[in-house]
Amino acid sequence: MAERTPWSLSGALRGMFAKKTIDETTWDDLEDALIHADFGPDVTEEVVDDLRAKVERYKTTDPKDLQRMLREGIEERLAKLDPTLKLTERPAVVLVVGVNGVGKTTTIGKFARFLRTYDRKVLIGAADTFRAAAVEQLATWAERAGVDIVRPQAQGQDPASVAFQTVEKAKNEGYEIVLIDTAGRLQTKGGLMDELSKIRRVVEKQAPIAEVLLVLDATTGQNGLAQAEAFIEHAGVTGLVLTKLDGSAKGGFVLAVQDKTGIPIKLVGQGEGIGDLTGFTPHVFAQKLVG
């Protein structure tokens, strides 16, 4: 039996743009495809309305023009926010936050490897001290990435003290970038946000925090965003990292999440390998999404 090709937006659009002319079914198909790709109803409506107006203005009936306009429109929307990582401080301290299960630990390992390719001296702090497994998993990723790690000296050690020790070591030993893992869940949401605030206060006594990166699982779409709202509200998030963005089936979530949060996407993970995390480039992403 032939293997079924997974659905992707670019695949769905290919047939639409291969037609001879733009007609009413084109708009229906486009709307369905964008909804399927997790753009969400609001963004889908805005994108389609914008395209209808442009097609009318330029008096075109060529689907290839529509494809180009869609790609340019998506790129323009994504480029409204600056995806540049702010890592000029020395040490540049990055807090990585997010609910458990989104790929936070693996993201830190991949990010460390990404930074190592630029010859940066990186130190990881294992401040998710509530889960022994998280510390062990992070240590494995640190080893794979070829970077050093500061572990808790005892299970359940105060996370803020681990963060403090990590930044202290970085300053004393000339590390350029510090990545600090944080807990994704405590008994109460309030407790978790208090814990993050404490980590921030302790770190900022020694060095400014360069970035607070929120990790989101792209496959969970709008639910993932709802889960992350407390972090956005309380943790001073400066950038988003989207994991599990394999293919373009859920690519529309990228637009929806930037629109809803007003926070730029700075990194995207598109596979399981240690090298599968890259900086976010609106032009490349729009090209990949639309074809």
C-alpha positions in Angstrom: 0.0 0.0 0.0 1.4 3.5 -0.9 2.5 5.6 2.0 0.3 8.6 2.5 2.0 11.9 2.2 1.3 14.1 5.3 -0.8 17.1 4.7 1.1 20.4 4.3 -0.1 23.9 3.4 2.4 24.2 0.5 1.0 20.9 -0.9 -2.6 22.0 -0.6 -1.8 25.4 -2.2 0.1 23.8 -5.1 -3.1 22.5 -6.8 -4.9 25.7 -6.2 -2.2 27.9 -7.8 -1.9 25.5 -10.7 -5.4 26.4 -11.9 -5.9 28.7 -14.9 -7.7 31.4 -13.1 -8.8 32.8 -9.8 -12.5 32.1 -9.1 -14.8 31.8 -6.1 -13.7 28.3 -5.4 -10.1 29.6 -5.1 -11.1 31.7 -2.1 -13.1 28.9 -0.5 -10.1 26.5 -0.9 -7.7 29.1 0.3 -9.7 29.7 3.4 -10.1 26.0 4.2 -6.3 25.5 3.7 -5.4 28.4 6.0 -7.8 27.2 8.7 -6.4 23.6 8.4 -2.8 25.0 8.8 -3.8 26.5 12.1 -3.9 30.2 11.1 -7.0 30.6 13.3 -10.3 32.2 12.1 -9.2 35.8 12.8 -5.9 35.7 10.9 -7.4 33.7 8.1 -10.1 36.2 7.6 -7.6 39.1 7.6 -5.3 37.4 5.2 -8.1 36.4 2.7 -9.7 39.9 2.9 -6.3 41.5 2.2 -5.7 39.3 -0.8 -9.2 39.8 -2.2 -8.5 43.6 -2.1 -5.2 43.3 -3.8 -6.5 41.0 -6.5 -9.3 43.6 -7.1 -6.8 46.5 -7.1 -4.4 44.9 -9.5 -7.1 43.4 -11.7 -5.4 40.0 -11.9 -6.9 36.6 -12.5 -3.6 34.7 -12.4 -3.2 32.3 -9.4 0.6 32.8 -9.6 0.1 36.4 -8.6 -2.1 35.3 -5.7 0.6 32.9 -4.6 3.2 35.7 -4.6 0.9 38.1 -2.8 0.1 35.4 -0.1 3.8 34.8 0.4 4.7 38.5 0.6 1.7 39.2 2.9 2.8 36.4 5.3 6.4 37.6 5.3 5.2 41.2 5.9 3.1 40.1 8.9 5.9 38.1 10.4 8.5 40.8 9.9 6.5 43.3 12.0 8.4 42.1 15.0 12.2 41.8 15.3 13.4 38.2 15.5 17.0 39.1 16.5 18.3 37.5 19.7 19.8 40.1 22.0 22.9 38.4 23.3 25.5 41.2 23.5 25.8 41.3 27.3 28.7 39.3 28.8 27.6 37.1 30.2 24.3 37.1 28.2 21.8 35.4 30.6 18.8 33.7 29.0 16.0 32.2 31.0 14.1 29.5 29.2 10.5 29.1 30.4 7.4 27.0 29.4 5.0 24.3 30.6 6.4 20.8 31.0 6.2 18.6 27.9 6.8 21.3 25.2 10.4 20.3 24.6 12.0 22.9 26.9 15.0 20.7 28.0 15.8 19.5 24.4 15.5 23.1 23.2 18.1 24.2 25.6 20.5 21.5 24.4 19.9 22.4 20.8 20.2 26.1 21.5 23.5 25.5 23.3 24.7 23.6 20.2 23.5 26.4 17.9 25.5 28.9 19.9 28.6 26.6 19.9 28.6 26.7 16.1 29.4 30.4 16.5 32.2 29.6 18.9 30.4 31.0 22.0 31.4 29.7 25.4 28.1 28.5 26.8 27.1 27.4 30.4 23.8 25.8 31.2 22.1 26.1 34.6 19.7 23.2 35.7 17.3 25.3 37.8 14.3 23.0 37.3 15.2 21.3 40.6 11.8 19.8 41.3 12.3 17.0 38.7 15.4 14.9 39.1 14.8 13.5 35.6 14.9 17.0 34.1 18.4 17.6 35.5 19.6 14.3 34.2 18.1 14.9 30.8 19.6 18.4 30.6 23.0 17.0 31.6 22.8 14.5 28.7 21.9 17.3 26.2 24.7 19.5 27.6 27.2 16.7 27.0 25.9 16.2 23.4 26.2 20.0 22.8 29.7 20.1 24.2 28.9 22.6 26.9 29.2 22.7 30.7 26.4 22.5 33.2 25.8 23.6 36.8 23.6 21.0 38.6 21.7 21.4 41.9 23.9 20.2 44.8 20.9 18.4 46.3 17.5 17.4 44.9 14.9 20.1 45.5 17.6 22.8 46.0 16.2 26.3 45.7 16.1 27.0 41.9 17.1 30.6 42.5 20.3 29.5 44.2 21.2 27.2 41.3 20.6 30.2 38.9 22.8 32.3 41.2 25.7 29.7 41.2 25.4 29.4 37.4 25.8 33.2 36.7 28.5 33.4 39.4 30.5 30.7 37.6 29.9 32.3 34.2 31.3 35.6 35.5 34.3 34.1 37.2 35.3 31.8 34.3 34.5 33.9 31.3 31.4 32.2 29.9 29.8 34.3 27.2 26.2 32.9 27.3 24.2 31.4 30.2 21.1 29.3 29.5 19.0 28.7 32.6 16.3 26.0 32.6 13.3 26.7 34.9 10.4 24.7 36.2 7.3 24.2 34.0 4.9 23.3 36.7 4.5 23.6 40.5 1.6 22.9 42.7 0.0 26.2 41.9 0.4 28.6 39.0 1.0 31.5 41.5 3.9 29.5 43.1 5.5 29.0 39.7 5.4 32.6 38.8 6.7 33.6 42.2 9.6 31.2 41.7 10.4 32.7 38.3 10.3 36.2 39.8 12.7 35.1 42.5 15.1 33.6 39.9 15.0 36.9 38.0 15.7 39.0 41.1 18.6 36.8 42.1 20.1 36.8 38.6 19.7 40.5 38.1 21.8 41.2 41.2 24.7 39.8 39.2 23.9 40.4 35.5 21.1 41.8 33.4 18.8 39.2 31.8 19.3 39.3 28.1 16.3 37.2 27.0 13.4 35.3 28.5 12.5 32.7 25.9 9.1 31.0 26.1 9.0 27.5 24.5 5.8 26.5 22.7 4.9 23.2 21.1 3.6 24.2 17.6 1.5 21.0 17.4 -0.7 22.1 20.3 -1.7 25.3 18.5 -4.1 27.6 20.3 -4.2 25.3 23.4 -0.5 25.7 23.8 -0.9 29.4 23.7 -3.6 29.3 26.4 -1.3 27.2 28.6 1.5 29.7 28.2 -0.5 32.9 29.0 0.6 33.0 32.6 4.2 33.0 31.5 3.5 35.8 29.0 1.7 37.8 31.7 4.2 37.3 34.5 7.6 36.2 33.3 8.7 39.1 31.1 8.9 37.0 28.0 11.0 38.7 25.2 10.9 35.9 22.5 9.2 32.7 21.5 10.7 29.4 20.5 8.5 27.1 18.5 9.3 23.4 18.7 7.9 20.5 16.6 7.3 22.6 13.6 7.9 19.7 11.3 6.5 20.3 7.8 4.0 23.1 7.3 0.9 21.4 8.6 0.7 23.7 11.6 2.8 26.6 10.2 -0.1 29.1 10.5 0.3 29.0 14.3 3.4 31.1 13.8 1.3 34.0 12.5 -1.4 33.5 15.1 0.9 33.4 18.0 2.8 36.5 17.0 -0.5 38.3 16.4 -2.0 37.3 19.7 1.1 37.9 21.9 2.9 40.7 20.2 6.1 38.8 21.0 8.6 37.9 18.2 9.5 34.3 17.3 13.3 34.0 17.7 14.0 30.3 17.2 12.3 27.4 15.5 12.9 23.7 16.0 12.0 21.6 13.0 13.2 18.1 13.9 14.6 15.7 16.5 18.3 16.2 15.9 20.6 18.4 17.9 21.2 20.6 14.9 17.5 21.1 14.2 17.1 24.5 15.9 17.6 27.6 13.8 17.1 31.3 14.1 13.7 32.5 12.7 13.8 34.3 9.3 10.4 35.6 8.1 11.4 35.5 4.4 12.6 31.8 4.6 9.6 30.8 6.6 7.0 32.4 4.3 8.8 30.8 1.3 8.7 27.3 2.9 5.0 27.7 4.0 3.6 28.9 0.7 6.0 27.4 -1.8 
